[in-house]
Amino acid sequence: MATFMDVHSGMTGITEEQLKEAHAADLAIEGDEGVHFEHAWMDPKSGKVFCLSTGPDREAVMRVHERAGHPTSEVYEVPIEV
Amino acid sequence: MATFMDVHSGMTGITEEQLKEAHAADLAIEGDEGVHFEHAWMDPKSGKVFCLSTGPDREAVMRVHERAGHPTSEVYEVPIEV
C-alpha cells in the first residue's frame, strides 16, 4: 500500500458542499480499486484541490477520480513524509 | 489563522534525511512569522514536495520557506477541507 497526493486544477468557485459531494463520490467507489481517500484541501480562489489517499498504485487512484467524474493525471506517490 | 498547502517542484532525488533537514529549518524560524508547518509529503521521483501549514497569510508562509533556503511561490490558501 502506498500514499498519494493528487492535484486538481481549474475547480474555481467550487463550494464546500460540492467538495463534499465529490469526496463522497470517490468514497462510494474507492473500495473497487483498494483505494482510500483520506483528506482533501481546497483553494476555491485558484481552483486547486489536493487529495491525500492510500492505494496500490497511481493508476488505481486515477481510475477512482475518473469514474467519480473529476479526473486528474497529476497523481504523485509520496513515500516520504515528515 | 488560515491553512495553506504549498508545492515545491524540482527537488528530484531528495532523501528522507534532506527532507527532515529542510523541515527542521522551517520549524526553527517559523515562529517569527506566526506560521506552523504541520506536515510535508514528498515524491522523490518527480521532485514534488507538498507542505501543509497554518499561518496569518500566504506571504508569511513564503517568507519562512525563502529564509529556510527553499523558496516557492506556489502557496495556496485552503479554507475548505473534507
Backbone of each chain as nested JSON, in Angstrom:
{
  "chains": [
    {"id": "A", "residues": [
      {"number": 1, "name": "MET", "atoms": {"N": [0.856, -1.202, 0.0], "CA": [0.0, 0.0, 0.0], "C": [0.887, 1.247, 0.0]}},
      {"number": 2, "name": "ALA", "atoms": {"N": [0.555, 2.2, -0.831], "CA": [1.358, 3.417, -0.932], "C": [0.477, 4.637, -0.645]}},
      {"number": 3, "name": "THR", "atoms": {"N": [1.133, 5.774, -0.452], "CA": [0.425, 7.03, -0.179], "C": [0.578, 7.953, -1.374]}},
      {"number": 4, "name": "PHE", "atoms": {"N": [-0.491, 8.675, -1.692], "CA": [-0.503, 9.543, -2.873], "C": [-1.064, 10.916, -2.534]}},
      {"number": 5, "name": "MET", "atoms": {"N": [-0.506, 11.939, -3.208], "CA": [-1.12, 13.259, -3.2], "C": [-1.49, 13.547, -4.647]}},
      {"number": 6, "name": "ASP", "atoms": {"N": [-2.748, 13.907, -4.873], "CA": [-3.1, 14.306, -6.238], "C": [-3.637, 15.724, -6.25]}},
      {"number": 7, "name": "VAL", "atoms": {"N": [-3.547, 16.328, -7.424], "CA": [-3.864, 17.745, -7.573], "C": [-4.878, 17.919, -8.704]}},
      {"number": 8, "name": "HIS", "atoms": {"N": [-5.951, 18.624, -8.397], "CA": [-6.932, 19.018, -9.409], "C": [-6.792, 20.523, -9.622]}},
      {"number": 9, "name": "SER", "atoms": {"N": [-6.876, 20.943, -10.869], "CA": [-6.78, 22.361, -11.193], "C": [-8.058, 22.809, -11.887]}},
      {"number": 10, "name": "GLY", "atoms": {"N": [-8.321, 24.1, -11.835], "CA": [-9.451, 24.664, -12.586], "C": [-10.797, 24.478, -11.927]}},
      {"number": 11, "name": "MET", "atoms": {"N": [-10.815, 24.106, -10.639], "CA": [-12.107, 23.939, -9.949], "C": [-12.5, 25.252, -9.242]}},
      {"number": 12, "name": "THR", "atoms": {"N": [-12.254, 26.345, -9.922], "CA": [-12.504, 27.674, -9.352], "C": [-13.965, 27.828, -8.932]}},
      {"number": 13, "name": "GLY", "atoms": {"N": [-14.167, 28.365, -7.749], "CA": [-15.52, 28.669, -7.294], "C": [-16.273, 27.491, -6.711]}},
      {"number": 14, "name": "ILE", "atoms": {"N": [-15.64, 26.332, -6.634], "CA": [-16.304, 25.162, -6.056], "C": [-16.659, 25.467, -4.587]}},
      {"number": 15, "name": "THR", "atoms": {"N": [-17.833, 25.024, -4.171], "CA": [-18.284, 25.287, -2.796], "C": [-17.906, 24.118, -1.887]}},
      {"number": 16, "name": "GLU", "atoms": {"N": [-18.036, 24.347, -0.591], "CA": [-17.757, 23.284, 0.366], "C": [-18.696, 22.099, 0.108]}},
      {"number": 17, "name": "GLU", "atoms": {"N": [-19.959, 22.414, -0.194], "CA": [-20.945, 21.363, -0.462], "C": [-20.518, 20.524, -1.671]}},
      {"number": 18, "name": "GLN", "atoms": {"N": [-20.06, 21.19, -2.723], "CA": [-19.623, 20.478, -3.928], "C": [-18.384, 19.634, -3.663]}},
      {"number": 19, "name": "LEU", "atoms": {"N": [-17.479, 20.143, -2.832], "CA": [-16.293, 19.347, -2.496], "C": [-16.711, 18.094, -1.726]}},
      {"number": 20, "name": "LYS", "atoms": {"N": [-17.651, 18.273, -0.797], "CA": [-18.134, 17.114, -0.031], "C": [-18.784, 16.081, -0.947]}},
      {"number": 21, "name": "GLU", "atoms": {"N": [-19.555, 16.558, -1.926], "CA": [-20.198, 15.64, -2.874], "C": [-19.156, 14.893, -3.702]}},
      {"number": 22, "name": "ALA", "atoms": {"N": [-18.138, 15.625, -4.167], "CA": [-17.08, 14.999, -4.98], "C": [-16.338, 13.951, -4.149]}},
      {"number": 23, "name": "HIS", "atoms": {"N": [-16.041, 14.293, -2.891], "CA": [-15.332, 13.371, -1.998], "C": [-16.206, 12.136, -1.745]}},
      {"number": 24, "name": "ALA", "atoms": {"N": [-17.509, 12.357, -1.532], "CA": [-18.42, 11.231, -1.29], "C": [-18.49, 10.311, -2.513]}},
      {"number": 25, "name": "ALA", "atoms": {"N": [-18.427, 10.905, -3.701], "CA": [-18.444, 10.101, -4.936], "C": [-17.202, 9.217, -5.021]}},
      {"number": 26, "name": "ASP", "atoms": {"N": [-16.059, 9.744, -4.578], "CA": [-14.841, 8.925, -4.518], "C": [-15.015, 7.79, -3.504]}},
      {"number": 27, "name": "LEU", "atoms": {"N": [-15.489, 8.152, -2.312], "CA": [-15.606, 7.16, -1.239], "C": [-16.551, 6.02, -1.626]}},
      {"number": 28, "name": "ALA", "atoms": {"N": [-17.569, 6.353, -2.412], "CA": [-18.583, 5.362, -2.777], "C": [-18.02, 4.229, -3.628]}},
      {"number": 29, "name": "ILE", "atoms": {"N": [-16.958, 4.522, -4.387], "CA": [-16.438, 3.512, -5.325], "C": [-14.985, 3.128, -5.06]}},
      {"number": 30, "name": "GLU", "atoms": {"N": [-14.317, 3.803, -4.136], "CA": [-12.876, 3.595, -3.943], "C": [-12.524, 2.148, -3.585]}},
      {"number": 31, "name": "GLY", "atoms": {"N": [-13.455, 1.479, -2.894], "CA": [-13.191, 0.103, -2.478], "C": [-12.945, -0.835, -3.648]}},
      {"number": 32, "name": "ASP", "atoms": {"N": [-13.554, -0.524, -4.796], "CA": [-13.36, -1.355, -6.001], "C": [-11.894, -1.422, -6.412]}},
      {"number": 33, "name": "GLU", "atoms": {"N": [-11.16, -0.36, -6.062], "CA": [-9.76, -0.251, -6.5], "C": [-8.776, -0.408, -5.348]}},
      {"number": 34, "name": "GLY", "atoms": {"N": [-9.289, -0.683, -4.145], "CA": [-8.407, -0.802, -2.989], "C": [-7.798, 0.527, -2.578]}},
      {"number": 35, "name": "VAL", "atoms": {"N": [-8.498, 1.623, -2.93], "CA": [-8.009, 2.978, -2.635], "C": [-8.809, 3.532, -1.462]}},
      {"number": 36, "name": "HIS", "atoms": {"N": [-8.178, 4.407, -0.662], "CA": [-8.955, 5.17, 0.317], "C": [-8.527, 6.636, 0.3]}},
      {"number": 37, "name": "PHE", "atoms": {"N": [-9.494, 7.513, 0.066], "CA": [-9.212, 8.948, 0.102], "C": [-9.341, 9.434, 1.537]}},
      {"number": 38, "name": "GLU", "atoms": {"N": [-8.207, 9.897, 2.071], "CA": [-8.125, 10.261, 3.483], "C": [-8.618, 11.68, 3.735]}},
      {"number": 39, "name": "HIS", "atoms": {"N": [-8.232, 12.59, 2.841], "CA": [-8.434, 14.006, 3.142], "C": [-8.345, 14.795, 1.841]}},
      {"number": 40, "name": "ALA", "atoms": {"N": [-9.044, 15.924, 1.789], "CA": [-8.908, 16.831, 0.639], "C": [-8.904, 18.267, 1.147]}},
      {"number": 41, "name": "TRP", "atoms": {"N": [-8.077, 19.098, 0.51], "CA": [-7.963, 20.516, 0.866], "C": [-8.236, 21.329, -0.402]}},
      {"number": 42, "name": "MET", "atoms": {"N": [-8.971, 22.407, -0.269], "CA": [-9.381, 23.145, -1.448], "C": [-9.131, 24.638, -1.331]}},
      {"number": 43, "name": "ASP", "atoms": {"N": [-8.625, 25.209, -2.428], "CA": [-8.499, 26.657, -2.578], "C": [-9.496, 27.087, -3.644]}},
      {"number": 44, "name": "PRO", "atoms": {"N": [-10.678, 27.572, -3.246], "CA": [-11.692, 27.92, -4.25], "C": [-11.272, 29.081, -5.143]}},
      {"number": 45, "name": "LYS", "atoms": {"N": [-10.34, 29.909, -4.651], "CA": [-9.9, 31.074, -5.43], "C": [-9.078, 30.631, -6.65]}},
      {"number": 46, "name": "SER", "atoms": {"N": [-8.092, 29.776, -6.43], "CA": [-7.252, 29.31, -7.548], "C": [-7.858, 28.099, -8.243]}},
      {"number": 47, "name": "GLY", "atoms": {"N": [-8.816, 27.428, -7.587], "CA": [-9.399, 26.23, -8.174], "C": [-8.578, 24.966, -7.971]}},
      {"number": 48, "name": "LYS", "atoms": {"N": [-7.608, 25.02, -7.031], "CA": [-6.781, 23.834, -6.754], "C": [-7.432, 22.989, -5.661]}},
      {"number": 49, "name": "VAL", "atoms": {"N": [-7.413, 21.675, -5.872], "CA": [-7.824, 20.734, -4.827], "C": [-6.703, 19.704, -4.67]}},
      {"number": 50, "name": "PHE", "atoms": {"N": [-6.302, 19.44, -3.443], "CA": [-5.27, 18.456, -3.124], "C": [-5.923, 17.305, -2.376]}},
      {"number": 51, "name": "CYS", "atoms": {"N": [-5.725, 16.08, -2.857], "CA": [-6.307, 14.899, -2.205], "C": [-5.2, 13.966, -1.745]}},
      {"number": 52, "name": "LEU", "atoms": {"N": [-5.304, 13.535, -0.498], "CA": [-4.371, 12.568, 0.078], "C": [-5.063, 11.214, 0.116]}},
      {"number": 53, "name": "SER", "atoms": {"N": [-4.397, 10.204, -0.411], "CA": [-5.029, 8.88, -0.454], "C": [-3.997, 7.785, -0.221]}},
      {"number": 54, "name": "THR", "atoms": {"N": [-4.515, 6.58, 0.027], "CA": [-3.669, 5.394, 0.031], "C": [-4.256, 4.416, -0.993]}},
      {"number": 55, "name": "GLY", "atoms": {"N": [-3.393, 3.591, -1.546], "CA": [-3.871, 2.636, -2.541], "C": [-2.725, 1.844, -3.126]}},
      {"number": 56, "name": "PRO", "atoms": {"N": [-3.023, 0.954, -4.06], "CA": [-1.986, 0.075, -4.6], "C": [-1.046, 0.77, -5.58]}},
      {"number": 57, "name": "ASP", "atoms": {"N": [-1.563, 1.704, -6.386], "CA": [-0.71, 2.397, -7.351], "C": [-1.425, 3.654, -7.884]}},
      {"number": 58, "name": "ARG", "atoms": {"N": [-0.669, 4.495, -8.603], "CA": [-1.191, 5.763, -9.144], "C": [-2.422, 5.529, -10.017]}},
      {"number": 59, "name": "GLU", "atoms": {"N": [-2.334, 4.483, -10.846], "CA": [-3.398, 4.234, -11.809], "C": [-4.731, 3.965, -11.109]}},
      {"number": 60, "name": "ALA", "atoms": {"N": [-4.673, 3.27, -9.983], "CA": [-5.904, 2.979, -9.241], "C": [-6.53, 4.277, -8.719]}},
      {"number": 61, "name": "VAL", "atoms": {"N": [-5.699, 5.176, -8.212], "CA": [-6.194, 6.475, -7.731], "C": [-6.827, 7.241, -8.889]}},
      {"number": 62, "name": "MET", "atoms": {"N": [-6.153, 7.237, -10.036], "CA": [-6.669, 7.947, -11.21], "C": [-8.006, 7.369, -11.667]}},
      {"number": 63, "name": "ARG", "atoms": {"N": [-8.119, 6.041, -11.621], "CA": [-9.377, 5.412, -12.064], "C": [-10.545, 5.808, -11.162]}},
      {"number": 64, "name": "VAL", "atoms": {"N": [-10.32, 5.864, -9.858], "CA": [-11.416, 6.263, -8.958], "C": [-11.853, 7.692, -9.266]}},
      {"number": 65, "name": "HIS", "atoms": {"N": [-10.897, 8.603, -9.363], "CA": [-11.24, 10.011, -9.64], "C": [-11.948, 10.135, -10.999]}},
      {"number": 66, "name": "GLU", "atoms": {"N": [-11.485, 9.371, -11.971], "CA": [-12.084, 9.466, -13.304], "C": [-13.53, 8.968, -13.28]}},
      {"number": 67, "name": "ARG", "atoms": {"N": [-13.739, 7.803, -12.652], "CA": [-15.103, 7.246, -12.579], "C": [-16.029, 8.141, -11.762]}},
      {"number": 68, "name": "ALA", "atoms": {"N": [-15.466, 8.853, -10.773], "CA": [-16.283, 9.73, -9.925], "C": [-16.575, 11.068, -10.611]}},
      {"number": 69, "name": "GLY", "atoms": {"N": [-15.973, 11.272, -11.788], "CA": [-16.32, 12.463, -12.569], "C": [-15.374, 13.638, -12.437]}},
      {"number": 70, "name": "HIS", "atoms": {"N": [-14.221, 13.441, -11.771], "CA": [-13.253, 14.549, -11.663], "C": [-11.842, 13.999, -11.884]}},
      {"number": 71, "name": "PRO", "atoms": {"N": [-11.559, 13.638, -13.149], "CA": [-10.26, 13.034, -13.477], "C": [-9.094, 14.009, -13.288]}},
      {"number": 72, "name": "THR", "atoms": {"N": [-7.939, 13.453, -12.955], "CA": [-6.683, 14.224, -12.987], "C": [-5.55, 13.27, -13.307]}},
      {"number": 73, "name": "SER", "atoms": {"N": [-4.574, 13.789, -14.047], "CA": [-3.385, 12.977, -14.328], "C": [-2.265, 13.319, -13.351]}},
      {"number": 74, "name": "GLU", "atoms": {"N": [-2.531, 14.33, -12.494], "CA": [-1.48, 14.779, -11.581], "C": [-1.582, 14.028, -10.257]}},
      {"number": 75, "name": "VAL", "atoms": {"N": [-1.052, 12.811, -10.246], "CA": [-1.08, 11.967, -9.042], "C": [0.365, 11.615, -8.691]}},
      {"number": 76, "name": "TYR", "atoms": {"N": [0.784, 11.967, -7.492], "CA": [2.16, 11.75, -7.061], "C": [2.213, 10.743, -5.93]}},
      {"number": 77, "name": "GLU", "atoms": {"N": [3.071, 9.738, -6.083], "CA": [3.305, 8.837, -4.959], "C": [4.24, 9.555, -3.988]}},
      {"number": 78, "name": "VAL", "atoms": {"N": [3.872, 9.596, -2.702], "CA": [4.662, 10.349, -1.712], "C": [5.133, 9.389, -0.608]}},
      {"number": 79, "name": "PRO", "atoms": {"N": [6.201, 8.635, -0.907], "CA": [6.651, 7.616, 0.051], "C": [7.332, 8.195, 1.283]}},
      {"number": 80, "name": "ILE", "atoms": {"N": [7.713, 9.479, 1.224], "CA": [8.449, 10.076, 2.343], "C": [7.639, 11.224, 2.914]}},
      {"number": 81, "name": "GLU", "atoms": {"N": [7.476, 11.229, 4.229], "CA": [6.76, 12.346, 4.851], "C": [7.37, 12.686, 6.194]}},
      {"number": 82, "name": "VAL", "atoms": {"N": [7.179, 13.916, 6.592], "CA": [7.646, 14.358, 7.926], "C": [6.505, 15.118, 8.585]}}
    ]},
    {"id": "B", "residues": [
      {"number": 1, "name": "MET", "atoms": {"N": [-6.211, 32.968, 11.665], "CA": [-5.257, 31.921, 11.256], "C": [-5.866, 31.125, 10.101]}},
      {"number": 2, "name": "ALA", "atoms": {"N": [-5.078, 30.898, 9.082], "CA": [-5.552, 30.182, 7.895], "C": [-4.681, 28.95, 7.652]}},
      {"number": 3, "name": "THR", "atoms": {"N": [-5.161, 28.089, 6.782], "CA": [-4.437, 26.865, 6.434], "C": [-3.935, 26.983, 4.997]}},
      {"number": 4, "name": "PHE", "atoms": {"N": [-2.736, 26.472, 4.75], "CA": [-2.111, 26.587, 3.433], "C": [-1.521, 25.255, 2.979]}},
      {"number": 5, "name": "MET", "atoms": {"N": [-1.586, 25.022, 1.674], "CA": [-0.829, 23.923, 1.072], "C": [0.136, 24.582, 0.098]}},
      {"number": 6, "name": "ASP", "atoms": {"N": [1.421, 24.266, 0.224], "CA": [2.347, 24.795, -0.775], "C": [3.056, 23.66, -1.481]}},
      {"number": 7, "name": "VAL", "atoms": {"N": [3.555, 23.983, -2.66], "CA": [4.13, 22.977, -3.54], "C": [5.528, 23.414, -3.97]}},
      {"number": 8, "name": "HIS", "atoms": {"N": [6.486, 22.517, -3.792], "CA": [7.85, 22.724, -4.295], "C": [8.052, 21.765, -5.462]}},
      {"number": 9, "name": "SER", "atoms": {"N": [8.688, 22.245, -6.501], "CA": [8.962, 21.405, -7.671], "C": [10.472, 21.327, -7.897]}},
      {"number": 10, "name": "GLY", "atoms": {"N": [10.883, 20.297, -8.587], "CA": [12.286, 20.199, -8.986], "C": [13.22, 19.688, -7.9]}},
      {"number": 11, "name": "MET", "atoms": {"N": [12.659, 19.119, -6.813], "CA": [13.52, 18.59, -5.743], "C": [13.773, 17.094, -5.978]}},
      {"number": 12, "name": "THR", "atoms": {"N": [14.017, 16.754, -7.217], "CA": [14.226, 15.36, -7.606], "C": [15.393, 14.738, -6.839]}},
      {"number": 13, "name": "GLY", "atoms": {"N": [15.188, 13.547, -6.325], "CA": [16.267, 12.804, -5.694], "C": [16.527, 13.176, -4.25]}},
      {"number": 14, "name": "ILE", "atoms": {"N": [15.728, 14.089, -3.707], "CA": [15.905, 14.483, -2.308], "C": [15.662, 13.251, -1.418]}},
      {"number": 15, "name": "THR", "atoms": {"N": [16.488, 13.125, -0.383], "CA": [16.377, 11.972, 0.512], "C": [15.474, 12.312, 1.701]}},
      {"number": 16, "name": "GLU", "atoms": {"N": [15.111, 11.278, 2.442], "CA": [14.306, 11.497, 3.641], "C": [15.065, 12.395, 4.626]}},
      {"number": 17, "name": "GLU", "atoms": {"N": [16.369, 12.171, 4.732], "CA": [17.195, 12.973, 5.643], "C": [17.172, 14.439, 5.233]}},
      {"number": 18, "name": "GLN", "atoms": {"N": [17.284, 14.689, 3.937], "CA": [17.271, 16.078, 3.444], "C": [15.916, 16.736, 3.661]}},
      {"number": 19, "name": "LEU", "atoms": {"N": [14.838, 15.949, 3.492], "CA": [13.505, 16.499, 3.745], "C": [13.374, 16.876, 5.224]}},
      {"number": 20, "name": "LYS", "atoms": {"N": [13.873, 16.011, 6.086], "CA": [13.814, 16.303, 7.529], "C": [14.607, 17.563, 7.867]}},
      {"number": 21, "name": "GLU", "atoms": {"N": [15.776, 17.711, 7.245], "CA": [16.595, 18.903, 7.488], "C": [15.874, 20.164, 7.014]}},
      {"number": 22, "name": "ALA", "atoms": {"N": [15.255, 20.074, 5.828], "CA": [14.537, 21.229, 5.281], "C": [13.362, 21.597, 6.191]}},
      {"number": 23, "name": "HIS", "atoms": {"N": [12.648, 20.572, 6.662], "CA": [11.509, 20.789, 7.551], "C": [11.99, 21.41, 8.87]}},
      {"number": 24, "name": "ALA", "atoms": {"N": [13.111, 20.905, 9.405], "CA": [13.657, 21.445, 10.656], "C": [14.065, 22.91, 10.482]}},
      {"number": 25, "name": "ALA", "atoms": {"N": [14.579, 23.249, 9.299], "CA": [14.969, 24.645, 9.029], "C": [13.74, 25.552, 9.043]}},
      {"number": 26, "name": "ASP", "atoms": {"N": [12.616, 25.055, 8.527], "CA": [11.356, 25.817, 8.603], "C": [10.919, 25.977, 10.059]}},
      {"number": 27, "name": "LEU", "atoms": {"N": [10.928, 24.863, 10.792], "CA": [10.441, 24.882, 12.175], "C": [11.262, 25.838, 13.052]}},
      {"number": 28, "name": "ALA", "atoms": {"N": [12.56, 25.945, 12.733], "CA": [13.459, 26.752, 13.559], "C": [13.108, 28.244, 13.5]}},
      {"number": 29, "name": "ILE", "atoms": {"N": [12.509, 28.682, 12.391], "CA": [12.258, 30.126, 12.233], "C": [10.789, 30.473, 12.068]}},
      {"number": 30, "name": "GLU", "atoms": {"N": [9.915, 29.467, 11.949], "CA": [8.51, 29.725, 11.622], "C": [7.816, 30.633, 12.64]}},
      {"number": 31, "name": "GLY", "atoms": {"N": [8.27, 30.548, 13.912], "CA": [7.642, 31.34, 14.967], "C": [7.743, 32.844, 14.712]}},
      {"number": 32, "name": "ASP", "atoms": {"N": [8.805, 33.261, 14.024], "CA": [8.987, 34.692, 13.708], "C": [7.822, 35.23, 12.885]}},
      {"number": 33, "name": "GLU", "atoms": {"N": [7.185, 34.331, 12.128], "CA": [6.13, 34.748, 11.202], "C": [4.746, 34.265, 11.641]}},
      {"number": 34, "name": "GLY", "atoms": {"N": [4.682, 33.623, 12.807], "CA": [3.393, 33.109, 13.263], "C": [2.888, 31.952, 12.416]}},
      {"number": 35, "name": "VAL", "atoms": {"N": [3.826, 31.251, 11.768], "CA": [3.491, 30.125, 10.878], "C": [3.822, 28.821, 11.6]}},
      {"number": 36, "name": "HIS", "atoms": {"N": [3.071, 27.754, 11.302], "CA": [3.498, 26.428, 11.751], "C": [3.353, 25.417, 10.623]}},
      {"number": 37, "name": "PHE", "atoms": {"N": [4.447, 24.751, 10.301], "CA": [4.419, 23.702, 9.278], "C": [4.032, 22.389, 9.936]}},
      {"number": 38, "name": "GLU", "atoms": {"N": [2.868, 21.88, 9.524], "CA": [2.283, 20.699, 10.167], "C": [2.855, 19.404, 9.61]}},
      {"number": 39, "name": "HIS", "atoms": {"N": [3.014, 19.37, 8.293], "CA": [3.293, 18.09, 7.65], "C": [3.868, 18.354, 6.257]}},
      {"number": 40, "name": "ALA", "atoms": {"N": [4.701, 17.43, 5.781], "CA": [5.187, 17.525, 4.397], "C": [5.217, 16.127, 3.796]}},
      {"number": 41, "name": "TRP", "atoms": {"N": [4.845, 16.049, 2.509], "CA": [4.831, 14.791, 1.771], "C": [5.722, 14.969, 0.545]}},
      {"number": 42, "name": "MET", "atoms": {"N": [6.505, 13.952, 0.225], "CA": [7.47, 14.1, -0.853], "C": [7.441, 12.953, -1.849]}},
      {"number": 43, "name": "ASP", "atoms": {"N": [7.524, 13.321, -3.117], "CA": [7.699, 12.361, -4.211], "C": [9.098, 12.565, -4.773]}},
      {"number": 44, "name": "PRO", "atoms": {"N": [10.078, 11.769, -4.343], "CA": [11.453, 11.998, -4.805], "C": [11.614, 11.776, -6.303]}},
      {"number": 45, "name": "LYS", "atoms": {"N": [10.712, 11.0, -6.903], "CA": [10.814, 10.699, -8.341], "C": [10.508, 11.947, -9.18]}},
      {"number": 46, "name": "SER", "atoms": {"N": [9.395, 12.602, -8.874], "CA": [9.024, 13.803, -9.638], "C": [9.659, 15.062, -9.064]}},
      {"number": 47, "name": "GLY", "atoms": {"N": [10.135, 14.972, -7.808], "CA": [10.703, 16.16, -7.171], "C": [9.687, 17.094, -6.563]}},
      {"number": 48, "name": "LYS", "atoms": {"N": [8.443, 16.613, -6.38], "CA": [7.402, 17.452, -5.77], "C": [7.403, 17.267, -4.253]}},
      {"number": 49, "name": "VAL", "atoms": {"N": [7.265, 18.37, -3.535], "CA": [7.055, 18.332, -2.093], "C": [5.823, 19.176, -1.785]}},
      {"number": 50, "name": "PHE", "atoms": {"N": [4.921, 18.641, -0.973], "CA": [3.7, 19.331, -0.555], "C": [3.808, 19.601, 0.941]}},
      {"number": 51, "name": "CYS", "atoms": {"N": [3.623, 20.865, 1.341], "CA": [3.693, 21.23, 2.759], "C": [2.361, 21.802, 3.211]}},
      {"number": 52, "name": "LEU", "atoms": {"N": [1.883, 21.3, 4.335], "CA": [0.655, 21.794, 4.953], "C": [1.049, 22.67, 6.133]}},
      {"number": 53, "name": "SER", "atoms": {"N": [0.503, 23.875, 6.188], "CA": [0.867, 24.793, 7.268], "C": [-0.327, 25.623, 7.709]}},
      {"number": 54, "name": "THR", "atoms": {"N": [-0.155, 26.27, 8.857], "CA": [-1.105, 27.294, 9.293], "C": [-0.322, 28.58, 9.499]}},
      {"number": 55, "name": "GLY", "atoms": {"N": [-0.995, 29.702, 9.321], "CA": [-0.319, 30.979, 9.493], "C": [-1.244, 32.126, 9.169]}},
      {"number": 56, "name": "PRO", "atoms": {"N": [-0.724, 33.344, 9.262], "CA": [-1.588, 34.512, 9.064], "C": [-1.927, 34.775, 7.587]}},
      {"number": 57, "name": "ASP", "atoms": {"N": [-0.987, 34.525, 6.68], "CA": [-1.243, 34.773, 5.256], "C": [-0.192, 34.07, 4.393]}},
      {"number": 58, "name": "ARG", "atoms": {"N": [-0.437, 34.027, 3.082], "CA": [0.451, 33.356, 2.123], "C": [1.882, 33.891, 2.213]}},
      {"number": 59, "name": "GLU", "atoms": {"N": [1.969, 35.223, 2.322], "CA": [3.284, 35.861, 2.286], "C": [4.15, 35.395, 3.461]}},
      {"number": 60, "name": "ALA", "atoms": {"N": [3.538, 35.195, 4.631], "CA": [4.288, 34.723, 5.798], "C": [4.85, 33.324, 5.54]}},
      {"number": 61, "name": "VAL", "atoms": {"N": [4.032, 32.453, 4.938], "CA": [4.496, 31.097, 4.599], "C": [5.661, 31.175, 3.611]}},
      {"number": 62, "name": "MET", "atoms": {"N": [5.509, 32.038, 2.6], "CA": [6.566, 32.189, 1.599], "C": [7.859, 32.709, 2.225]}},
      {"number": 63, "name": "ARG", "atoms": {"N": [7.74, 33.657, 3.166], "CA": [8.952, 34.206, 3.793], "C": [9.704, 33.14, 4.581]}},
      {"number": 64, "name": "VAL", "atoms": {"N": [8.975, 32.283, 5.314], "CA": [9.663, 31.232, 6.082], "C": [10.41, 30.298, 5.13]}},
      {"number": 65, "name": "HIS", "atoms": {"N": [9.722, 29.827, 4.086], "CA": [10.377, 28.913, 3.132], "C": [11.575, 29.582, 2.459]}},
      {"number": 66, "name": "GLU", "atoms": {"N": [11.44, 30.864, 2.143], "CA": [12.542, 31.557, 1.471], "C": [13.746, 31.672, 2.399]}},
      {"number": 67, "name": "ARG", "atoms": {"N": [13.501, 32.106, 3.639], "CA": [14.61, 32.257, 4.594], "C": [15.242, 30.908, 4.912]}},
      {"number": 68, "name": "ALA", "atoms": {"N": [14.454, 29.825, 4.868], "CA": [14.992, 28.485, 5.176], "C": [15.741, 27.888, 3.991]}},
      {"number": 69, "name": "GLY", "atoms": {"N": [15.716, 28.582, 2.856], "CA": [16.526, 28.148, 1.719], "C": [15.809, 27.345, 0.656]}},
      {"number": 70, "name": "HIS", "atoms": {"N": [14.464, 27.243, 0.747], "CA": [13.725, 26.51, -0.294], "C": [12.452, 27.286, -0.66]}},
      {"number": 71, "name": "PRO", "atoms": {"N": [12.652, 28.419, -1.339], "CA": [11.518, 29.288, -1.687], "C": [10.555, 28.631, -2.675]}},
      {"number": 72, "name": "THR", "atoms": {"N": [9.285, 28.999, -2.565], "CA": [8.306, 28.64, -3.595], "C": [7.265, 29.749, -3.657]}},
      {"number": 73, "name": "SER", "atoms": {"N": [6.764, 29.991, -4.855], "CA": [5.676, 30.974, -4.993], "C": [4.332, 30.266, -5.039]}},
      {"number": 74, "name": "GLU", "atoms": {"N": [4.386, 28.925, -5.046], "CA": [3.139, 28.15, -5.172], "C": [2.574, 27.844, -3.781]}},
      {"number": 75, "name": "VAL", "atoms": {"N": [1.891, 28.807, -3.206], "CA": [1.292, 28.661, -1.878], "C": [-0.206, 28.929, -2.012]}},
      {"number": 76, "name": "TYR", "atoms": {"N": [-1.013, 27.958, -1.63], "CA": [-2.469, 28.063, -1.782], "C": [-3.136, 28.095, -0.422]}},
      {"number": 77, "name": "GLU", "atoms": {"N": [-4.002, 29.072, -0.222], "CA": [-4.813, 29.062, 0.992], "C": [-5.928, 28.045, 0.776]}},
      {"number": 78, "name": "VAL", "atoms": {"N": [-6.113, 27.13, 1.722], "CA": [-7.099, 26.049, 1.569], "C": [-8.121, 26.121, 2.704]}},
      {"number": 79, "name": "PRO", "atoms": {"N": [-9.076, 27.052, 2.566], "CA": [-10.04, 27.258, 3.654], "C": [-11.061, 26.139, 3.796]}},
      {"number": 80, "name": "ILE", "atoms": {"N": [-11.172, 25.294, 2.769], "CA": [-12.192, 24.243, 2.808], "C": [-11.507, 22.887, 2.762]}},
      {"number": 81, "name": "GLU", "atoms": {"N": [-11.902, 21.988, 3.675], "CA": [-11.325, 20.642, 3.64], "C": [-12.361, 19.611, 4.053]}},
      {"number": 82, "name": "VAL", "atoms": {"N": [-12.151, 18.419, 3.582], "CA": [-13.028, 17.301, 3.969], "C": [-12.146, 16.131, 4.359]}}
    ]}
  ]
}
